[in-house]
């Protein structure tokens, strides 16, 4: 009887905590929505109409196709799956990727094009593409600790046990107490969705596109930066309309700081973006990107890829 009472008391506390968390989250969302409405309310009808025209012009000009994806834990993941982390597929006749100190690097992501059937002529229609990064405190950013590998012909007789014999680190086995750093410590299955994408606020050329749209629609030559041209409310409204965050292949990249590329940079294609979400964390809520030249991608040459990540 006494044990039953303790059990019910315990369950009551659990339900109370869950209910409290729900209430707080709901209150937070209401505050955010209220703040957003208040911010937009302060815009005059004239300003809003002007901004909407600018946004429409820029989105129509820059729209492109991206393959956005969600990452979820699953019991249905093997070495051939499209995924983040875990035990990778590997051709045992090849040398496994290592960082500058000779340490084997864990798998960040792999995409099985043969299984995904994305039907995009910019991408291979078969094979597995993999991304590896080092586990130092900057995840290989300035040490060249990364590698992109493409297995055009996948061997179907490789087993998980074969890979485990290589004694490689994975997102599941890394230990931060041993100074092994990684954006996540689980394995996630990837599910793709084909969506439209538009230029982002931190992408090079964004400000030029806005100024060009203003010139085209209103015959105004903007000689200052956008912070000076728009007031605070207008600037917020504009920025909110061009969000390029999230996990994806192709489309426009997101940065918390700035685009490391310059105009007409040879790394003109976003090969992969992995963002911070509830399970993934790059530094202080950052984002990781890999870029490639479109000609190299067409030729399935993944030897020259630019890797970048930044955070707040």
C-alpha positions as CSV (number, residue, x, y, z in Angstrom):
1,X,0.0,0.0,0.0
2,X,2.8,2.4,1.0
3,X,4.6,1.7,-2.3
4,X,1.5,2.5,-4.2
5,X,1.2,5.9,-2.6
6,X,4.8,6.7,-3.4
7,X,4.2,5.6,-7.0
8,X,1.1,7.8,-7.4
9,X,2.9,10.7,-5.8
10,X,5.9,10.2,-8.2
11,X,3.6,10.0,-11.2
12,X,1.8,13.2,-10.1
13,X,5.1,15.0,-10.0
14,X,6.0,13.8,-13.4
15,X,2.7,14.9,-14.9
16,X,3.0,18.3,-13.1
17,X,6.5,18.8,-14.6
18,X,5.3,17.9,-18.1
19,X,2.3,20.2,-17.8
20,X,4.4,23.0,-16.5
21,X,6.9,22.6,-19.4
22,X,4.0,22.7,-21.8
23,X,2.5,25.8,-20.3
24,X,5.9,27.6,-20.3
25,X,6.6,26.6,-23.9
26,X,3.1,27.7,-25.0
27,X,3.6,31.1,-23.1
28,X,7.0,31.5,-24.9
29,X,5.4,30.9,-28.3
30,X,2.6,33.3,-27.6
31,X,5.1,36.0,-26.6
32,X,7.2,35.4,-29.7
33,X,4.1,35.5,-32.0
34,X,2.9,38.6,-30.2
35,X,6.3,40.3,-30.5
36,X,6.4,39.5,-34.2
37,X,2.8,40.8,-34.8
38,X,3.7,44.0,-32.8
39,X,6.9,44.4,-34.9
40,X,5.0,44.1,-38.2
41,X,2.1,46.2,-36.9
42,X,4.5,49.2,-36.6
43,X,5.1,49.0,-40.4
44,X,3.1,51.5,-42.4
45,X,0.9,50.0,-45.2
46,X,3.1,51.8,-47.7
47,X,6.3,50.3,-46.2
48,X,4.9,46.8,-46.1
49,X,3.6,47.0,-49.7
50,X,7.0,48.2,-50.9
51,X,8.9,45.5,-49.0
52,X,6.5,42.8,-50.3
53,X,7.2,43.9,-53.9
54,X,11.0,43.8,-53.3
55,X,10.7,40.4,-51.6
56,X,8.7,39.0,-54.5
57,X,11.1,40.2,-57.1
58,X,14.2,38.8,-55.3
59,X,12.5,35.5,-54.6
60,X,11.4,35.1,-58.2
61,X,14.9,35.8,-59.4
62,X,16.8,33.7,-56.9
63,X,14.5,30.7,-56.4
64,X,16.0,27.3,-57.0
65,X,15.5,23.7,-56.0
66,X,16.9,22.3,-52.7
67,X,16.6,18.9,-51.1
68,X,15.9,19.7,-47.5
69,X,16.0,16.9,-45.0
70,X,15.0,16.0,-41.5
71,X,17.1,13.8,-39.1
72,X,15.4,11.3,-36.8
73,X,16.5,8.4,-34.6
74,X,15.4,5.1,-36.1
75,X,15.8,1.4,-35.6
76,X,15.9,1.1,-39.4
77,X,19.5,2.3,-40.0
78,X,22.3,0.2,-41.5
79,X,25.7,1.0,-43.0
80,X,24.1,1.6,-46.4
81,X,21.5,4.2,-45.1
82,X,21.5,7.9,-45.8
83,X,22.2,9.2,-42.4
84,X,24.2,11.4,-40.0
85,X,26.8,9.7,-37.8
86,X,27.0,6.1,-36.9
87,X,29.0,3.3,-38.6
88,X,29.7,4.2,-42.3
89,X,29.8,2.1,-45.3
90,X,33.4,1.6,-46.4
91,X,35.1,-0.2,-49.2
92,X,37.7,-2.3,-47.4
93,X,40.2,-2.0,-50.2
94,X,40.5,1.8,-49.6
95,X,42.5,3.7,-47.0
96,X,40.2,5.1,-44.3
97,X,40.2,9.0,-43.9
98,X,42.5,10.4,-41.3
99,X,43.2,13.8,-39.9
100,X,46.6,15.5,-40.0
101,X,47.7,13.6,-36.9
102,X,46.8,10.2,-38.4
103,X,43.6,9.8,-36.3
104,X,40.7,8.1,-38.1
105,X,37.8,10.6,-38.6
106,X,34.2,9.7,-37.7
107,X,31.4,9.9,-40.3
108,X,29.5,13.2,-40.2
109,X,27.0,12.3,-43.0
110,X,26.4,9.9,-45.9
111,X,23.9,9.9,-48.7
112,X,23.0,6.8,-50.7
113,X,21.9,8.2,-54.1
114,X,21.0,4.8,-55.3
115,X,18.3,4.5,-52.5
116,X,17.2,8.1,-52.4
117,X,16.4,8.5,-56.2
118,X,16.4,12.3,-56.1
119,X,16.3,12.4,-59.9
120,X,18.3,15.5,-60.3
121,X,20.9,15.6,-63.1
122,X,23.2,17.7,-60.9
123,X,23.6,14.7,-58.6
124,X,24.9,11.1,-59.1
125,X,22.1,8.6,-59.6
126,X,23.9,5.9,-57.7
127,X,26.7,5.5,-55.2
128,X,27.3,6.7,-51.7
129,X,28.7,10.2,-50.8
130,X,30.3,10.6,-47.4
131,X,31.5,13.5,-45.3
132,X,34.1,13.0,-42.5
133,X,35.4,15.6,-40.0
134,X,38.1,15.6,-37.3
135,X,37.2,15.6,-33.6
136,X,39.5,18.4,-32.5
137,X,38.0,21.5,-30.7
138,X,37.2,23.1,-34.1
139,X,36.1,19.9,-35.8
140,X,38.9,20.2,-38.4
141,X,38.0,23.7,-39.6
142,X,41.4,25.2,-39.9
143,X,43.5,22.0,-39.8
144,X,42.2,20.5,-43.0
145,X,40.6,17.9,-40.9
146,X,37.8,16.9,-43.3
147,X,37.3,14.7,-46.3
148,X,34.5,14.0,-48.8
149,X,34.5,10.5,-50.3
150,X,32.4,9.2,-53.2
151,X,31.9,5.5,-53.7
152,X,30.4,5.2,-57.2
153,X,30.2,1.5,-57.1
154,X,28.9,0.2,-53.8
155,X,29.7,-3.3,-52.8
156,X,26.7,-5.1,-51.3
157,X,28.6,-7.8,-49.4
158,X,30.2,-5.4,-46.8
159,X,28.8,-6.0,-43.3
160,X,28.7,-3.9,-40.2
161,X,31.0,-6.4,-38.5
162,X,33.5,-5.9,-41.3
163,X,33.5,-2.1,-40.6
164,X,33.8,-2.6,-36.9
165,X,37.1,-4.5,-37.4
166,X,38.6,-1.2,-38.7
167,X,38.3,0.2,-35.1
168,X,37.0,3.6,-36.3
169,X,35.5,6.2,-34.0
170,X,31.8,7.1,-34.5
171,X,29.4,9.7,-33.2
172,X,28.1,7.0,-30.9
173,X,31.5,6.2,-29.3
174,X,33.2,9.7,-29.0
175,X,33.9,11.0,-25.5
176,X,34.0,14.7,-24.8
177,X,36.0,14.0,-21.6
178,X,38.8,12.8,-23.8
179,X,38.5,16.0,-25.9
180,X,36.7,14.3,-28.7
181,X,34.4,17.0,-30.1
182,X,31.5,16.4,-32.6
183,X,28.2,18.2,-33.4
184,X,26.1,15.3,-32.1
185,X,26.5,11.9,-30.3
186,X,23.8,9.8,-31.9
187,X,22.9,8.3,-35.3
188,X,20.1,9.9,-37.4
189,X,18.3,8.7,-40.4
190,X,17.9,11.3,-43.2
191,X,14.6,11.9,-45.0
192,X,14.6,14.2,-48.0
193,X,12.0,16.6,-49.3
194,X,12.3,18.6,-52.6
195,X,11.5,22.3,-51.9
196,X,12.0,25.7,-53.3
197,X,14.8,27.8,-51.8
198,X,15.7,31.4,-52.0
199,X,18.8,33.5,-51.3
200,X,19.6,34.1,-47.7
201,X,20.6,37.2,-45.8
202,X,24.2,36.2,-45.2
203,X,24.8,34.8,-48.7
204,X,27.2,36.9,-50.8
205,X,25.2,39.0,-53.3
206,X,22.1,39.4,-51.1
207,X,22.4,43.1,-50.6
208,X,23.1,43.6,-54.3
209,X,19.9,41.7,-55.2
210,X,17.8,43.9,-52.8
211,X,19.3,47.1,-54.3
212,X,18.7,45.9,-57.8
213,X,15.1,45.1,-57.0
214,X,14.6,48.6,-55.5
215,X,16.1,50.1,-58.6
216,X,13.9,48.0,-60.9
217,X,10.7,48.5,-59.1
218,X,11.0,52.1,-57.7
219,X,13.8,53.6,-59.8
220,X,15.8,54.4,-56.6
221,X,19.5,54.2,-56.5
222,X,20.6,52.9,-53.1
223,X,24.1,54.1,-52.3
224,X,24.1,53.2,-48.5
225,X,24.0,49.8,-46.9
226,X,20.5,48.3,-46.2
227,X,20.8,49.1,-42.5
228,X,20.8,52.8,-43.3
229,X,18.3,52.6,-46.1
230,X,15.6,50.8,-44.1
231,X,14.4,51.7,-40.7
232,X,14.6,49.0,-37.9
233,X,11.1,47.6,-38.4
234,X,11.5,47.5,-42.2
235,X,14.9,45.8,-41.9
236,X,13.5,43.1,-39.5
237,X,10.6,42.4,-41.9
238,X,13.0,42.0,-44.8
239,X,15.4,39.8,-43.0
240,X,12.6,37.5,-41.7
241,X,11.6,36.9,-45.3
242,X,14.9,35.4,-46.4
243,X,15.7,32.5,-44.1
244,X,18.2,30.0,-45.6
245,X,18.8,27.9,-42.4
246,X,18.1,24.2,-42.1
247,X,19.5,20.9,-43.3
248,X,19.8,20.5,-47.1
249,X,21.6,19.7,-50.3
250,X,21.7,22.6,-52.8
251,X,19.9,25.9,-52.3
252,X,21.4,28.9,-50.5
253,X,23.6,28.6,-47.5
254,X,23.0,30.0,-44.0
255,X,25.7,31.6,-41.9
256,X,25.7,33.0,-38.4
257,X,28.7,35.2,-39.3
258,X,29.4,35.8,-43.0
259,X,29.9,33.9,-46.3
260,X,33.5,32.8,-46.5
261,X,33.3,32.9,-50.3
262,X,33.6,35.9,-52.6
263,X,31.6,36.9,-55.6
264,X,32.2,34.5,-58.5
265,X,34.0,32.1,-56.1
266,X,34.7,28.7,-57.7
267,X,32.8,27.0,-54.8
268,X,29.5,28.0,-56.3
269,X,27.3,25.0,-55.1
270,X,26.1,24.1,-51.7
271,X,26.8,20.4,-51.5
272,X,25.6,19.9,-47.9
273,X,24.4,22.0,-45.0
274,X,23.9,20.6,-41.5
275,X,22.3,23.1,-39.1
276,X,21.9,23.2,-35.4
277,X,18.6,21.7,-34.2
278,X,17.4,20.0,-31.1
279,X,19.9,17.2,-31.4
280,X,22.8,18.8,-33.4
281,X,25.0,21.6,-32.1
282,X,27.8,23.4,-33.9
283,X,29.6,25.4,-31.2
284,X,27.2,28.0,-30.0
285,X,24.2,27.3,-32.2
286,X,26.2,27.3,-35.5
287,X,25.9,25.7,-38.9
288,X,28.2,23.6,-41.1
289,X,28.5,23.8,-44.9
290,X,30.3,22.0,-47.7
291,X,30.7,23.7,-51.1
292,X,31.8,22.4,-54.4
293,X,32.3,23.7,-58.0
294,X,29.4,22.9,-60.2
295,X,31.7,21.5,-62.9
296,X,33.5,19.2,-60.4
297,X,30.1,18.0,-59.1
298,X,29.0,17.2,-62.7
299,X,32.2,15.2,-63.2
300,X,31.7,13.5,-59.7
301,X,35.0,14.9,-58.6
302,X,34.8,15.4,-54.9
303,X,38.5,16.0,-54.2
304,X,38.2,19.8,-54.0
305,X,35.5,20.8,-51.5
306,X,35.3,23.8,-49.2
307,X,34.3,23.1,-45.6
308,X,33.1,25.8,-43.3
309,X,31.3,26.1,-40.0
310,X,30.6,29.1,-37.8
311,X,28.5,30.0,-34.8
312,X,27.3,32.9,-32.7
